[in-house]
Amino acid sequence: MRDGLVAREVEPTVPPQVTYSLTPLGSELVGTVGCPRRVGHATDRPDPRRP
């Protein structure tokens, strides 16, 4: 798309079929974007104030 991270391909069918995929640049960022999420899950603890 516009940022070059996702590619969009439209098939000329009825209804149109749209396929999205990561570009090589988007694939490079997968590890970087997922890192804070993994850290958050690794440090997630139950809240003792919640039943």
C-alpha positions in Angstrom: 0.0 0.0 0.0 1.2 3.6 0.4 3.8 2.9 3.0 5.4 0.0 1.1 4.8 -2.5 4.0 1.7 -4.3 2.6 1.0 -5.3 -1.0 -2.6 -5.4 -2.2 -3.7 -7.4 -5.2 -7.2 -7.2 -6.6 -8.6 -10.0 -8.8 -11.1 -8.8 -11.4 -13.9 -11.1 -10.3 -17.5 -10.6 -9.0 -17.3 -10.0 -6.1 -13.7 -8.7 -6.3 -11.2 -10.9 -4.4 -8.5 -8.9 -2.6 -5.3 -10.4 -1.3 -3.0 -8.7 1.1 0.6 -9.7 1.7 3.7 -8.3 3.4 6.4 -6.8 1.1 10.0 -7.6 1.8 10.2 -4.4 3.9 7.1 -5.4 5.8 8.6 -8.8 6.5 11.7 -7.2 8.0 9.6 -5.3 10.5 7.7 -8.3 11.8 10.3 -9.1 14.5 10.6 -5.4 15.6 6.9 -4.9 15.9 6.3 -8.2 17.7 9.1 -7.6 20.3 7.2 -5.3 22.7 4.2 -7.6 22.5 6.4 -10.6 23.6 7.9 -8.6 26.4 4.5 -7.5 27.6 3.3 -11.1 27.7 6.4 -12.3 29.4 5.9 -9.8 32.2 2.2 -10.2 32.5 1.0 -11.1 36.0 -2.5 -11.5 37.4 -3.8 -8.4 39.2 -4.2 -9.4 42.9 -6.9 -6.8 43.3 -9.2 -8.6 40.8 -11.3 -11.6 41.8 
